Structure formats: structure tokens, C-alpha cells
């Protein structure tokens, strides 16, 4: 994960999530977060789970 700070990435995605409305934006954020989830320490995963769930809900509701 050279150059990637997991805490910062999670923070940035969580902060941006409410403003994401287009399917492509949501999918990109979800892909990044799901990848990050696989490589972050378990103690950080608990913070990522609700953000992932929120993005999945948004994706299911997206119309474009």
C-alpha cells in the first residue's frame, strides 16, 4: 500500500459518501473501500463496515 494511508482513505470516502449520487461515483468509492477493507488491520475494519453498507445501499437505490 505504498503511498496510501488507510485511515485517510477511509476518512475521505466516508466524508464524500453522502454527496455521491451517480452510480459510477458510488461504484468507484465502493471498489476502493472494498479493496482497502481486505488489506487494513482488523481493528480498522469495524469502521469501514458501516461505510461499505451505506455505499451498497446507495448503489442499490441509484437510478443512473
C-alpha positions in Angstrom: 0.0 0.0 0.0 2.8 2.4 -0.8 1.6 5.9 -0.8 -1.9 5.0 0.6 -2.8 5.9 4.1 -5.7 3.6 5.1 -7.1 5.9 7.8 -7.1 8.9 5.4 -8.6 7.0 2.6 -11.4 5.7 4.8 -12.0 9.2 6.2 -12.1 10.7 2.7 -14.6 8.1 1.3 -16.8 8.3 4.4 -16.9 12.1 4.1 -17.6 12.0 0.4 -20.3 9.3 0.6 -23.3 11.4 1.3 -22.6 13.5 -1.8 -22.2 10.6 -4.1 -25.3 10.2 -6.3 -24.2 8.8 -9.6 -23.8 5.1 -10.0 -20.2 5.4 -11.4 -19.1 7.5 -8.4 -20.6 5.2 -5.9 -19.1 2.1 -7.6 -15.7 3.7 -7.7 -15.8 4.6 -4.0 -17.2 1.1 -3.1 -14.5 -0.6 -5.1 -11.7 1.4 -3.5 -13.1 0.8 0.0 -13.7 -2.9 -0.5 -10.1 -3.3 -1.7 -8.9 -1.3 1.3 -11.0 -3.5 3.6 -9.0 -6.6 2.5 -5.7 -5.0 3.4 -6.4 -2.9 6.5 -5.9 -4.2 10.1 -8.9 -5.8 11.7 -9.4 -3.0 14.2 -9.9 -0.6 11.3 -12.4 -2.9 9.5 -15.1 -2.2 12.0 -15.1 1.4 11.0 -15.2 0.6 7.3 -18.1 -1.8 7.5 -20.9 0.8 8.0 -19.4 3.0 5.2 -19.4 -0.1 2.9 -23.0 -0.9 3.9 -24.1 2.7 3.2 -22.5 2.8 -0.2 -24.1 -0.6 -1.1 -27.5 0.9 -0.1 -26.8 4.0 -2.2 -25.8 1.8 -5.2 -29.0 -0.2 -4.9 -31.0 3.0 -5.0 -29.1 4.7 -7.8 -31.0 5.1 -10.9 -28.4 6.3 -13.4 
